[in-house]
């Protein structure tokens, strides 16, 4: 088994610190590193919960610069993804601009970095530049641009992008794209349209799509719709504490104290433990 395979195994099991430790041992014992080695270890640095993740990634970037003659497309893309996930867009964009060769994945990483860090305009501008430069967007690109539209409540533009996927690029939207559209409509306060959109999907919505709708109900205080979405979500994830707590908050905000108390009581009676986060509700 190769060292890179060991690192990859730790990455898959989300044991990022161990993967980084193996990489450092490779350096210590002068084991040759491949492109995949660097991509995997940068992914670890991007996903480390500790603040040291940024420091670790900066070290790896410096090591690549000093010891590798060529920055490959995938290594550069991994660096952009790392800096974007750590919130350091100036470093991400610097790497992007320094790259002589870029693939679709490179553009996607930079657009996603902008979209997820409050720089939605730059994300959409870069999407247009990508097309001008002759790059054809793919499924991942549209997740990023729809995210940018959702966070800026640009309903018309987001709807145009969603329609263009199939009509202009021959891309069949998948669950993530539908989730982005529900998030867009919900953030804009268009709960009726968001509900209709969910109900006319060509497949059953998953928890992420329904969670986006529930998040909108939480923002706009839509109790009745929230309770209906609750029923559908609890059928999918009956033991998820985050759902009960979000619904309890919606009802408490509208002074429906009995309903709020019942939901919190259900957590105790079912023996459901609170989880650290429930992203598609708590992040809105």
C-alpha positions as CSV (number, residue, x, y, z in Angstrom):
1,X,0.0,0.0,0.0
2,X,1.4,3.4,-1.0
3,X,1.8,6.4,1.4
4,X,-0.7,8.3,-0.8
5,X,-3.3,5.5,-0.4
6,X,-2.9,5.8,3.4
7,X,-3.5,9.5,3.2
8,X,-6.5,9.0,1.0
9,X,-7.9,6.5,3.4
10,X,-7.6,9.0,6.3
11,X,-9.2,11.7,4.1
12,X,-12.2,9.5,3.3
13,X,-12.7,8.8,7.0
14,X,-12.3,12.5,7.8
15,X,-9.2,11.9,10.0
16,X,-7.5,14.9,8.6
17,X,-4.9,15.4,11.2
18,X,-3.6,11.9,10.8
19,X,-3.4,12.4,7.0
20,X,-1.3,15.5,7.5
21,X,0.9,13.6,9.9
22,X,1.5,10.9,7.2
23,X,2.4,13.6,4.7
24,X,4.9,15.1,7.0
25,X,6.5,11.6,7.5
26,X,6.8,11.3,3.8
27,X,8.8,14.5,3.7
28,X,10.9,13.3,6.7
29,X,11.8,10.0,5.0
30,X,12.2,11.7,1.5
31,X,9.3,9.7,0.0
32,X,8.3,11.0,-3.4
33,X,5.1,12.9,-3.5
34,X,2.6,12.8,-6.4
35,X,0.0,15.2,-7.5
36,X,-2.6,13.2,-5.7
37,X,-0.6,13.4,-2.5
38,X,-0.6,17.2,-2.6
39,X,-4.3,17.4,-3.6
40,X,-5.3,15.1,-0.7
41,X,-3.3,16.9,2.0
42,X,-4.5,20.3,0.9
43,X,-8.1,19.0,1.2
44,X,-7.2,18.0,4.7
45,X,-6.0,21.5,5.6
46,X,-9.1,23.0,4.1
47,X,-11.4,20.8,6.2
48,X,-9.5,20.9,9.6
49,X,-11.8,22.4,12.2
50,X,-8.9,23.8,14.1
51,X,-7.5,27.3,13.3
52,X,-4.2,25.5,12.6
53,X,-5.7,24.3,9.3
54,X,-4.8,27.6,7.6
55,X,-1.3,27.6,9.0
56,X,-0.8,24.0,7.8
57,X,-2.1,24.7,4.4
58,X,0.2,27.8,4.0
59,X,3.1,25.5,4.9
60,X,2.1,23.0,2.3
61,X,1.8,25.8,-0.3
62,X,5.3,27.0,0.5
63,X,6.6,23.5,0.3
64,X,5.1,23.0,-3.2
65,X,6.5,26.3,-4.4
66,X,10.0,25.5,-3.2
67,X,10.2,21.8,-4.2
68,X,7.9,21.3,-7.2
69,X,9.0,22.6,-10.6
70,X,5.4,22.7,-12.0
71,X,2.1,23.7,-10.4
72,X,-0.3,21.4,-12.1
73,X,-3.9,22.3,-12.7
74,X,-5.2,20.1,-10.0
75,X,-2.7,21.2,-7.4
76,X,-3.6,24.9,-8.2
77,X,-7.3,24.1,-8.0
78,X,-6.7,22.4,-4.6
79,X,-4.9,25.5,-3.4
80,X,-7.8,27.7,-4.5
81,X,-10.3,25.4,-2.8
82,X,-8.2,25.4,0.4
83,X,-7.9,29.2,0.6
84,X,-11.6,29.6,-0.3
85,X,-12.8,27.3,2.4
86,X,-10.5,29.0,5.0
87,X,-12.0,32.4,3.9
88,X,-8.8,33.8,2.5
89,X,-10.0,34.9,-0.9
90,X,-7.0,37.2,-1.6
91,X,-4.7,34.2,-1.6
92,X,-7.2,32.1,-3.6
93,X,-7.5,34.7,-6.3
94,X,-3.7,35.2,-6.4
95,X,-3.3,31.5,-7.1
96,X,-6.0,31.6,-9.7
97,X,-4.4,34.5,-11.6
98,X,-1.0,32.9,-11.5
99,X,-2.2,29.7,-13.2
100,X,-1.3,29.5,-16.8
101,X,-3.6,26.6,-17.5
102,X,-7.1,26.4,-16.0
103,X,-9.7,23.7,-16.3
104,X,-13.4,23.9,-15.5
105,X,-12.7,22.6,-12.0
106,X,-10.3,25.6,-11.5
107,X,-13.0,28.1,-12.4
108,X,-15.5,26.3,-10.3
109,X,-13.3,26.4,-7.2
110,X,-12.8,30.2,-7.6
111,X,-16.5,30.9,-8.3
112,X,-17.5,28.8,-5.3
113,X,-15.0,30.5,-3.1
114,X,-16.5,33.9,-3.9
115,X,-20.1,32.7,-3.7
116,X,-19.6,31.1,-0.2
117,X,-17.7,34.1,1.3
118,X,-20.0,37.0,0.7
119,X,-18.5,38.0,-2.6
120,X,-21.4,37.1,-4.8
121,X,-20.9,39.8,-7.4
122,X,-17.4,38.6,-8.0
123,X,-18.7,35.0,-8.4
124,X,-21.2,36.0,-11.0
125,X,-18.7,38.3,-12.8
126,X,-16.2,35.4,-12.9
127,X,-18.9,33.1,-14.3
128,X,-19.4,35.5,-17.2
129,X,-15.6,35.7,-17.8
130,X,-15.4,31.9,-17.7
131,X,-17.9,31.8,-20.6
132,X,-16.1,34.5,-22.5
133,X,-12.9,32.6,-22.2
134,X,-14.5,29.6,-23.9
135,X,-15.1,27.4,-20.8
136,X,-18.3,25.5,-20.7
137,X,-19.9,25.4,-17.3
138,X,-20.9,22.1,-15.7
139,X,-23.1,20.9,-12.9
140,X,-20.8,22.1,-10.2
141,X,-20.5,25.6,-11.8
142,X,-24.3,26.0,-11.6
143,X,-24.4,25.0,-7.9
144,X,-22.0,27.9,-7.3
145,X,-23.8,30.5,-9.4
146,X,-27.2,29.6,-8.0
147,X,-25.8,29.8,-4.5
148,X,-24.6,33.4,-5.3
149,X,-28.0,34.3,-6.7
150,X,-29.7,32.8,-3.6
151,X,-27.5,34.8,-1.2
152,X,-28.3,38.0,-3.0
153,X,-32.0,37.2,-3.6
154,X,-31.6,37.6,-7.4
155,X,-34.6,35.5,-8.3
156,X,-34.9,36.5,-12.0
157,X,-31.2,35.9,-12.7
158,X,-31.2,32.6,-10.8
159,X,-34.3,31.4,-12.6
160,X,-32.6,32.2,-15.9
161,X,-29.5,30.3,-15.0
162,X,-31.6,27.3,-13.9
163,X,-33.5,27.3,-17.2
164,X,-30.3,27.6,-19.2
165,X,-28.8,24.5,-17.7
166,X,-31.1,22.2,-19.7
167,X,-31.9,24.5,-22.7
168,X,-28.4,25.9,-23.4
169,X,-26.0,23.4,-21.9
170,X,-27.9,20.1,-21.9
171,X,-27.4,19.7,-18.1
172,X,-30.1,17.9,-16.3
173,X,-30.6,19.6,-12.9
174,X,-30.0,17.3,-9.8
175,X,-31.0,17.6,-6.2
176,X,-28.4,20.2,-5.3
177,X,-29.7,22.6,-8.1
178,X,-33.3,22.2,-6.9
179,X,-32.1,22.9,-3.3
180,X,-30.4,26.1,-4.5
181,X,-33.6,27.3,-6.2
182,X,-35.7,26.6,-3.2
183,X,-33.2,28.5,-1.1
184,X,-33.3,31.4,-3.5
185,X,-37.1,31.6,-3.5
186,X,-37.3,31.1,0.2
187,X,-34.7,33.8,1.0
188,X,-36.6,36.2,-1.3
189,X,-39.8,35.5,0.7
190,X,-41.5,33.8,-2.1
191,X,-42.7,30.9,0.0
192,X,-45.7,30.0,-2.3
193,X,-43.5,29.8,-5.3
194,X,-40.9,27.8,-3.3
195,X,-43.6,25.3,-2.2
196,X,-44.9,24.9,-5.7
197,X,-41.4,24.4,-7.0
198,X,-40.8,21.6,-4.5
199,X,-44.1,20.0,-5.3
200,X,-43.4,19.9,-9.0
201,X,-39.9,18.5,-8.8
202,X,-39.4,15.4,-11.1
203,X,-38.2,13.4,-8.1
204,X,-38.9,13.3,-4.4
205,X,-37.1,16.1,-2.5
206,X,-34.5,15.1,0.0
207,X,-33.8,16.6,3.4
208,X,-31.6,19.3,2.0
209,X,-34.3,20.7,-0.3
210,X,-37.0,20.5,2.4
211,X,-34.5,21.9,4.9
212,X,-34.0,25.0,2.7
213,X,-37.8,25.5,2.6
214,X,-38.0,25.0,6.4
215,X,-35.2,27.6,6.8
216,X,-37.3,30.1,4.8
217,X,-40.2,29.3,7.1
218,X,-38.0,30.1,10.1
219,X,-36.9,33.4,8.6
220,X,-40.4,34.6,7.6
221,X,-42.3,33.1,10.5
222,X,-44.5,30.9,8.3
223,X,-45.8,28.5,11.0
224,X,-48.4,26.5,9.1
225,X,-46.1,25.8,6.1
226,X,-43.3,25.1,8.6
227,X,-45.4,22.5,10.3
228,X,-46.2,20.9,7.0
229,X,-42.6,20.8,6.0
230,X,-41.9,19.5,9.5
231,X,-44.1,16.5,8.9
232,X,-42.3,15.6,5.6
233,X,-38.8,16.2,7.1
234,X,-39.5,14.1,10.2
235,X,-40.5,11.2,7.9
236,X,-37.1,11.4,6.3
237,X,-35.1,12.1,9.5
238,X,-37.2,11.2,12.5
239,X,-34.4,11.3,15.0
240,X,-32.7,14.6,14.0
241,X,-32.7,17.0,16.9
242,X,-32.0,20.0,14.8
243,X,-35.4,19.7,13.2
244,X,-37.3,19.7,16.5
245,X,-35.3,22.7,17.8
246,X,-35.8,24.7,14.6
247,X,-39.6,24.0,14.6
248,X,-39.7,24.8,18.3
249,X,-38.1,28.2,17.6
250,X,-40.6,29.0,14.8
251,X,-43.5,28.3,17.1
252,X,-42.0,30.1,20.1
253,X,-41.3,33.2,18.0
254,X,-45.1,33.3,17.2
255,X,-46.0,32.7,20.9
256,X,-47.3,29.2,20.2
257,X,-45.8,28.1,23.5
258,X,-47.7,24.8,23.8
259,X,-46.5,23.6,20.4
260,X,-42.9,24.7,21.1
261,X,-43.0,22.9,24.4
262,X,-44.4,19.7,22.8
263,X,-41.5,19.7,20.3
264,X,-38.8,20.0,22.9
265,X,-40.6,17.4,25.1
266,X,-40.5,15.1,22.1
267,X,-36.7,15.3,22.0
268,X,-36.5,14.1,25.6
269,X,-39.1,11.4,25.3
270,X,-37.5,10.0,22.1
271,X,-34.0,10.0,23.6
272,X,-32.7,12.2,20.8
273,X,-29.3,13.8,21.5
274,X,-28.6,17.3,20.3
275,X,-26.1,17.4,17.4
276,X,-23.5,20.2,17.0
277,X,-25.1,21.8,13.9
278,X,-27.8,21.4,11.3
279,X,-26.4,23.3,8.4
280,X,-29.4,23.9,6.1
281,X,-31.4,25.4,8.9
282,X,-29.0,27.1,11.2
283,X,-26.9,28.6,8.4
284,X,-29.7,30.7,6.9
